[in-house]
């Protein structure tokens, strides 16, 4: 149960902050020798995050009913990462990049990109400037998030900042386009559970969903409040320190 609480906390916080949830889940499970991280728990954690983001942005989702173009843009922006992700998993290529050295370098390098992007002048809003050019650019860069350590939220915020969206709008874009991706991950995971006959849905899975939901919801709320007032510098510093530590032990 303690392992599930820790994994839910890690997933809930890191999924929406620009610091990479996959790398933290891998590192925590590896170095603490967790036994609870399996397919069903991973799926449960992502379901919790998915439910959190649609709960927080429920008004925006209802707005999609009257603004189908924005809905289509959100879907389109997620197609590249979903397709490439499916390809990597289908041909068993994803494990080739899930190693400590990759996580260390990606954490470090894309932390620097996040720092540089945060220096761009801003003058754009979702309501006026989230056009198909922006959708394509952000959608393509989001593919990089398949590499552990890059961070889906980190690379999408970086892309939006490069396009001169302000920090709050960049974070909101990141959250909105996370919905199709999280939905796809959850559905794909459920499909794998069915085909592998791993249907042992237990009380631990329920707790994983609920805790991941709670931690994700709190993270979304306070990250958006934080980003209105402060820069992304604290996340950049965290990534640089973490990346350096990971590489130090990886090459030790």
Secondary structure, DSSP 8 states (H G I E B T S, - for coil): -HHHHHHHHHHHHHTTTTT-HHHHHHHHHHHTT-S--SHHHHHHHHHHHHHHHHHHTHHHHHHTTT-HHHHHHHHHHHHHHHHHHHHHHHTT-GGGG-SHHHHHHHHHHHHHHHHHHTTS---B-HHHH--HHHHHHHHHHHGGGGSTTS-HHHHHHHHHHHTTB-HHHHHHHHHHHHHHHHHHHHHHHHHHHHHTT-----HHHHHHHHHHHHHHHHHHHHHHHHHHHS-SHHHHHHHHHHHHHHHHHH--
